[in-house]
Amino acid sequence: MEAWRCVRRGYGRCVVGRGRYPMLPHHQKSLGRDWTTPWENLQRCCWNRHISSCMRWPGHYSRAPYPYFSSRHFSLNWRPPCLFESRTPFQYWNWRPDNLSQTSLIHLSSYIMNSEGDEPSSKRRKHQGAIQRHWEYMCNHNKDKTKILGDQNVDPTCEDSDNKFDFSVMSYNILSQDLLEDNSHLYRHCRRPVLHWSFRFPNILKEIKHFDADVLCLQEVQEDHYGAEIRPSLESLGYHCEYKMRTGRKPDGCAICFKHSKFALLSVNPVEFYRRDVPLLDRDNVGLVLLLQPKIPSAASPVICVANTHLLYNPRRGDIKLTQLAMLLAEISSVAHQKDGSFCPIVMCGDFNSVPGSPLYSFIKEGKLNYEGLAIGKVSGQEQSSRGQRILSIPIWPPNLGISQNCVYEVQQLPKVEKTDSDLTQTELDKTEVLVTTEKLSSNLQHHFSLSSVYSHYFPDTGIPEVTTCHSRSAITVDYIFYSAEKEDVAEQPGSEVALVGGLKLLARLSLLTEQDLWTVNGLPNENNSSDHLPLLAKFRLEL
């Protein structure tokens, strides 16, 4: 007898019902990754309702949510409940459809489309709707101590000044379609239609239009989609677009787009993290650094350096992550360096695949890191256990990379001068970066910039973590907008941060959410948010 094919776990949507019902009462057999059961037994598990109008047959594509069996609801340890033992008759055992024979087969989707009646798991909620985000404004009422005001809606134009340039920046990992399909296990909680690019791109473009940022830093931008849809659409909105595709076979990359009306492009500087001559750097991640000039009626118009990157994901390769970051910082240092030895204002965006408080994150914010004895898997903070992991080597990257421990490009050693190390000023050391021997190398990394994070990463009232990405496996913060700022004072309360005094002033940021908030709308992606990351958005002021 022909058998109906059923996915390998223990519950599914009945082909004729609207709820979730136990399946495979007797004689179930495994067939590869699937289960089979005779037609006669399976039909006893179904409600006596007409289904001829909604059957899906093998090879027939339909986006309708009914009927099909959901792979999410089965368990490898499934056992039939007593309800279906021979001693317990099932009241609908006489059910037979008029238009199906015993040899009929049904097409079973591996994607999940649950009905309103489905019970949510610990990482799923049955509620649907749009997530609510709001602007959090910062205002410098007290110049000695400027702090974020959280949810209070303070007027962002609280400081009047004619010599200012205001602009907004968005950082957004838009989720490459190829990566989505290659990692479909991360999106088992999603309804299938919301995962199609034809559904996702209009939503992404709608978000970009709505927030109308002056600068966009996009990650996971798929090359074919960029050329055919993303770039033309953004250009029609007044953006100039620059793109750097990943090296190797991965078809996505990073893009920086800016409004013609706000900026002029001075230079484009792509960064490839793959180096054939450096065995450590065998990954295809990239970065992109632009030098922009604000279009303002000023004799001495300043410049702004904008960087975008997507660092390696692998939680156990902190050595590669730190080296990629050092390469990006070296390029930023080269691009942002000014004639007087200072640096122009910097905005550094991206998916850094590291969590707040991790050594990599702390290195960005504090400008220094002693990595002696640090386990390679502890660098990004994505994994808690370091058992069996090796320790970072000293130095992390080889000398032939051409980048110093100060994260700047090394230059050829200059003629020796009659000065000791203690006699050299920091400026002289910076300008005369010399090649040092292995004996003198230390485990201390440094960079020149004073960078702050736009976001606090914790809600000040509760201490609950903010989340920038949420899918079936995790909900954490890995996306950031860092910007040039001088740190004055950091409050002890989690979630409180210095707004800024320095190159850029943070005016406002778009609020983030908790994991619980996101699961009330079925996580990410969903019907209204078409990436597994949230867009980050900040408003800055450049004092002229």
Long-range contacts (C-beta under 8 A, 24 or more apart in sequence): 1-38, 1-39, 1-40, 1-102, 2-39, 2-102, 2-103, 2-104, 2-105, 3-29, 3-36, 3-37, 3-38, 3-39, 4-36, 4-37, 4-38, 4-39, 4-42, 4-105, 4-106, 5-31, 5-34, 5-35, 5-36, 5-105, 5-106, 5-108, 6-34, 6-35, 6-36, 6-37, 6-42, 6-69, 6-74, 6-108, 7-34, 7-35, 7-69, 7-70, 7-71, 7-74, 7-108, 7-110, 8-33, 8-34, 8-35, 8-71, 8-74, 8-76, 9-71, 9-72, 9-73, 9-74, 9-75, 9-76, 9-78, 10-73, 10-74, 10-75, 10-77, 10-78, 10-79, 11-70, 11-73, 11-74, 11-75, 11-78, 12-69, 12-70, 12-73, 12-74, 13-66, 13-67, 13-68, 13-69, 13-70, 13-73, 13-114, 13-115, 14-45, 14-46, 14-47, 14-67, 15-46, 15-51, 15-55, 15-67, 15-68, 15-69, 15-106, 16-46, 16-47, 16-48, 16-49, 16-50, 16-51, 16-67, 16-97, 17-46, 17-47, 17-49, 17-67, 18-66, 18-115, 18-117, 19-115, 19-117, 19-118, 20-73, 20-114, 20-115, 20-117, 20-118, 20-119, 21-45, 21-46, 21-47, 22-80, 22-81, 22-83, 22-84, 23-69, 24-78, 24-80, 25-80, 25-84, 26-80, 26-84, 28-80, 35-74, 39-102, 39-103, 39-104, 40-102, 43-93, 43-95, 43-96, 44-84, 44-90, 44-92, 44-93, 44-95, 45-84, 45-90, 46-92, 46-95, 47-92, 47-95, 48-92, 48-94, 48-95, 50-97, 51-97, 52-97, 52-98, 52-99, 55-100, 55-106, 56-106, 56-107, 56-109, 57-105, 57-106, 57-107, 58-105, 58-107, 59-107, 60-107, 63-192, 63-193, 65-113, 65-115, 65-191, 66-113, 66-115, 67-106, 68-106, 68-107, 68-108, 68-109, 68-113, 69-108, 69-109, 70-109, 70-112, 70-113, 70-114, 71-110, 71-112, 71-188, 72-112, 72-114, 72-188, 72-189, 109-192, 110-184, 111-188, 111-190, 111-191, 111-192, 111-195, 112-188, 112-189, 112-190, 112-191, 112-192, 113-191, 113-192, 114-191, 123-189, 123-472, 123-475, 123-519, 123-523, 124-189, 124-519, 124-522, 124-523, 125-519, 125-520, 125-521, 125-522, 127-520, 127-521, 127-522, 128-521, 128-522, 128-526, 128-527, 129-520, 129-521, 129-528, 130-521, 130-528, 131-513, 131-517, 131-518, 131-520, 131-521, 131-528, 131-529, 133-510, 133-511, 133-512, 133-513, 133-534, 134-510, 134-511, 135-508, 135-509, 135-510, 135-511, 136-508, 136-509, 136-510, 136-511, 137-507, 137-508, 138-499, 138-506, 138-507, 138-508, 138-509, 140-499, 140-501, 140-505, 143-501, 144-488, 145-488, 145-489, 146-488, 146-498, 146-499, 146-500, 146-501, 147-491, 147-496, 147-497, 147-498, 147-499, 148-456, 148-460, 148-495, 148-496, 148-497, 148-499, 150-460, 150-461, 150-495, 151-511, 156-507, 156-508, 156-539, 159-541, 161-543, 163-543, 163-544, 164-541, 164-542, 164-543, 164-544, 165-294, 165-296, 165-302, 165-541, 165-542, 165-544, 166-507, 166-539, 166-540, 166-541, 166-542, 167-214, 167-215, 167-262, 167-263, 167-294, 167-539, 167-540, 167-542, 168-211, 168-212, 168-213, 168-214, 168-215, 168-537, 168-538, 168-539, 168-540, 169-213, 169-214, 169-215, 169-216, 169-217, 169-306, 169-347, 169-349, 169-481, 169-537, 169-538, 169-540, 170-208, 170-211, 170-213, 170-215, 170-216, 170-217, 170-535, 170-536, 170-537, 171-217, 171-219, 171-308, 171-349, 171-350, 171-479, 171-480, 171-481, 171-535, 171-536, 171-537, 172-204, 172-207, 172-208, 172-216, 172-217, 172-218, 172-219, 172-531, 172-533, 172-535, 172-536, 173-218, 173-219, 173-220, 173-310, 173-351, 173-469, 173-479, 173-531, 173-532, 173-533, 174-204, 174-218, 174-219, 174-220, 174-221, 174-530, 174-531, 174-533, 175-200, 175-220, 175-525, 175-530, 175-531, 175-532, 175-533, 176-220, 176-221, 176-222, 176-251, 176-252, 177-222, 177-225, 178-222, 178-251, 178-252, 179-220, 179-252, 185-472, 185-473, 186-471, 186-472, 186-473, 186-532, 187-471, 187-472, 187-525, 187-532, 188-472, 189-471, 189-472, 189-522, 189-523, 190-522, 190-523, 190-525, 190-526, 191-527, 194-525, 194-526, 194-527, 194-530, 195-525, 197-225, 199-530, 200-525, 200-530, 200-531, 201-225, 201-229, 201-230, 201-530, 203-528, 203-529, 203-530, 204-530, 204-531, 205-233, 207-529, 207-535, 208-234, 208-237, 209-237, 211-510, 211-535, 211-537, 213-537, 214-258, 214-259, 214-262, 214-263, 215-256, 215-257, 215-258, 215-259, 215-263, 215-292, 215-306, 215-347, 216-255, 216-256, 216-257, 216-258, 217-254, 217-255, 217-256, 217-306, 217-308, 217-349, 217-350, 218-254, 218-255, 218-256, 218-257, 218-308, 219-254, 219-308, 219-309, 219-310, 219-350, 219-351, 220-252, 220-310, 220-351, 221-252, 221-253, 221-254, 221-255, 222-251, 222-252, 223-251, 223-252, 223-253, 224-251, 226-253, 226-255, 230-255, 240-265, 242-268, 242-288, 242-290, 243-288, 244-270, 244-271, 244-286, 244-287, 244-288, 245-286, 246-284, 246-285, 246-286, 247-272, 247-274, 247-284, 247-286, 248-274, 248-284, 249-284, 250-284, 253-286, 254-286, 254-287, 254-288, 254-308, 254-309, 254-310, 254-350, 255-288, 255-308, 256-288, 256-290, 256-306, 256-308, 258-290, 258-292, 258-306, 261-295, 262-294, 262-295, 263-292, 263-293, 263-294, 263-295, 263-304, 264-292, 264-293, 264-295, 265-290, 265-291, 265-292, 265-293, 266-290, 266-291, 266-292, 266-293, 266-303, 267-291, 267-335, 269-331, 269-334, 269-335, 271-309, 271-327, 271-328, 271-331, 273-312, 273-323, 273-324, 273-327, 275-401, 277-400, 278-397, 278-398, 278-400, 278-401, 280-319, 280-320, 280-323, 280-396, 280-397, 280-398, 281-320, 281-323, 281-324, 281-397, 281-401, 283-312, 283-317, 283-320, 283-324, 285-309, 285-310, 285-311, 285-312, 285-324, 286-310, 287-324, 287-327, 287-328, 287-331, 287-350, 289-328, 289-331, 289-332, 289-335, 291-335, 291-336, 291-344, 294-542, 296-544, 298-544, 302-344, 302-345, 302-542, 302-544, 303-344, 304-344, 304-345, 304-346, 304-347, 304-542, 305-332, 305-335, 305-336, 305-343, 305-344, 305-345, 305-346, 305-347, 306-346, 306-347, 306-349, 307-331, 307-332, 307-346, 307-347, 307-348, 307-349, 307-350, 308-348, 308-349, 308-350, 309-348, 309-349, 309-350, 309-351, 309-352, 310-350, 310-351, 310-353, 311-350, 311-351, 311-352, 311-353, 311-354, 312-353, 313-353, 315-353, 315-377, 315-380, 315-382, 315-383, 316-376, 316-377, 316-383, 316-389, 317-376, 318-359, 318-360, 318-374, 318-375, 318-376, 318-377, 318-378, 318-379, 318-380, 318-392, 319-376, 319-379, 319-392, 319-393, 319-396, 319-397, 321-352, 321-353, 321-354, 321-360, 321-379, 321-380, 322-360, 322-363, 322-369, 322-371, 322-379, 322-392, 322-396, 322-445, 323-396, 323-397, 323-401, 325-352, 325-360, 325-363, 325-364, 325-407, 326-397, 326-403, 326-407, 326-445, 327-401, 327-403, 329-407, 329-408, 329-447, 329-449, 330-403, 330-407, 330-408, 330-409, 332-449, 333-407, 333-408, 333-409, 333-447, 333-448, 333-449, 334-408, 334-409, 341-427, 341-430, 341-431, 343-448, 343-449, 343-484, 344-503, 345-483, 345-484, 345-503, 345-504, 345-542, 346-449, 346-451, 346-482, 346-483, 346-484, 346-503, 347-481, 347-482, 347-483, 347-484, 347-504, 347-540, 348-451, 348-480, 348-481, 348-482, 348-483, 349-480, 349-481, 349-482, 349-536, 350-479, 350-480, 351-478, 351-479, 351-533, 352-478, 352-479, 352-480, 353-380, 353-382, 353-478, 354-379, 354-380, 354-381, 354-382, 354-478, 355-380, 355-381, 355-382, 355-476, 355-477, 355-478, 356-381, 356-453, 356-457, 356-458, 356-465, 356-477, 357-381, 357-457, 358-382, 361-480, 363-445, 363-447, 364-447, 364-451, 364-480, 364-482, 365-451, 365-452, 365-453, 365-482, 367-446, 367-447, 367-448, 367-449, 367-450, 367-451, 368-444, 368-445, 368-446, 368-447, 369-444, 369-445, 369-446, 370-443, 370-444, 370-445, 371-396, 371-443, 371-445, 372-443, 382-476, 392-443, 394-441, 394-442, 394-443, 395-441, 396-445, 399-435, 404-433, 405-441, 405-442, 405-444, 405-445, 405-446, 406-430, 406-433, 406-445, 406-446, 406-447, 406-448, 407-445, 407-446, 407-447, 407-448, 408-433, 408-448, 409-433, 410-434, 410-435, 449-484, 450-484, 450-485, 450-486, 450-487, 450-502, 451-482, 451-483, 451-484, 451-485, 452-482, 452-483, 452-485, 452-487, 452-497, 452-498, 452-500, 452-506, 453-480, 453-481, 453-482, 453-497, 454-480, 454-481, 454-482, 454-483, 454-506, 454-509, 454-536, 454-538, 455-480, 455-481, 455-509, 455-512, 455-536, 456-494, 456-495, 456-496, 456-497, 457-495, 458-494, 458-495, 459-495, 459-514, 460-493, 460-494, 460-495, 460-496, 461-495, 463-494, 463-495, 464-514, 465-514, 465-515, 466-512, 466-513, 466-514, 467-512, 467-513, 467-514, 467-515, 467-517, 467-518, 467-534, 468-512, 468-533, 468-534, 468-536, 469-524, 469-532, 469-533, 469-534, 470-515, 470-518, 470-519, 470-523, 470-524, 470-532, 471-523, 471-524, 471-532, 472-523, 475-515, 475-518, 475-519, 475-523, 477-512, 479-533, 479-534, 479-536, 480-536, 481-536, 481-538, 483-538, 483-540, 503-542, 504-540, 504-541, 504-542, 505-540, 505-541, 505-542, 505-543, 506-538, 506-539, 506-540, 507-539, 507-540, 507-541, 508-538, 508-539, 509-536, 509-537, 509-538, 509-539, 510-535, 510-536, 510-537, 510-538, 512-536
